Amino acid sequence: MPVVGCLSSSNAGFATFLAAFREGPSEQGFVDGKNVRIEYRSVDESRYDRLPALAKELVEHHVSVIFANPIPAAPAAKAAAGATPVVFAVGSDPVGTGPVSSINRPGGNIIGVSFLTVALAATSIFRRA
């Protein structure tokens, strides 16, 4: 059975996130505990120092992929993952915050999506003035 790792650097809203994280794949036929196993790890915002150990723990569970969200979970997963693919989703600049060195060529074992809506909204507000 394939194993998906989920590493989060935020416990705020984690229950809602987990429900959505299970629901999306189940709509495609991937049901946690039936034909895929999902291993979850998360920390409070005050315990970022634990992220590397939790990422390593996921790798030791032989996960097929690690989903890391938000920053700083992505860099911790990338550092621990070795050849294991890491996918991230962040609401900030992934180059500036560290998980990738370039948007168009993320490099290594990591790829993701960035929702730069805050930066875009700020830009559009200043252009109207």
C-alpha positions, -999 to 999 in steps of 0.1 A, spaced: 0 0 0 14 34 -9 22 58 20 18 96 17 35 117 43 20 150 54 42 175 73 26 207 86 43 236 105 10 248 118 -16 233 141 -39 262 136 -68 249 115 -51 215 112 -83 195 117 -100 213 88 -68 208 67 -68 171 75 -104 166 65 -98 183 31 -65 164 27 -84 131 31 -115 141 11 -96 152 -21 -79 119 -27 -110 99 -17 -129 116 -45 -104 99 -68 -107 65 -52 -77 68 -27 -91 61 7 -69 64 38 -65 30 54 -81 12 24 -57 16 -5 -34 43 7 -20 52 41 -15 88 51 11 95 79 5 130 95 30 150 114 25 186 126 40 211 151 28 242 169 43 274 155 65 276 185 81 242 178 96 246 144 128 230 158 110 197 157 103 197 120 135 181 108 130 151 132 93 147 121 104 149 84 130 122 90 104 101 108 82 103 77 111 92 55 118 63 78 81 52 73 91 48 36 66 73 23 62 76 -14 59 114 -13 58 141 14 33 169 12 47 199 32 27 229 42 33 258 50 67 273 53 89 262 72 77 226 67 88 225 31 125 232 37 126 207 65 110 180 43 133 188 14 164 184 37 153 151 52 137 135 21 168 124 1 152 110 -31 117 111 -18 96 136 -37 83 166 -18 53 187 -28 45 220 -12 18 246 -12 26 280 2 11 314 3 45 331 1 74 334 -22 91 299 -22 124 313 -34 126 340 -7 115 316 20 138 288 10 123 256 -4 134 263 -40 162 282 -56 141 292 -87 104 293 -96 109 278 -131 136 253 -120 129 243 -84 156 216 -86 162 184 -66 133 165 -52 109 194 -45 81 210 -65 50 229 -55 26 257 -59 27 292 -45 -4 314 -40 10 349 -42 -24 365 -38 -13 388 -10 15 402 -31 -7 406 -61 -35 423 -41 -10 448 -27 4 455 -62 -31 461 -76 -41 484 -47 -10 506 -53 -16 508 -90 -51 522 -84 -39 550 -62 
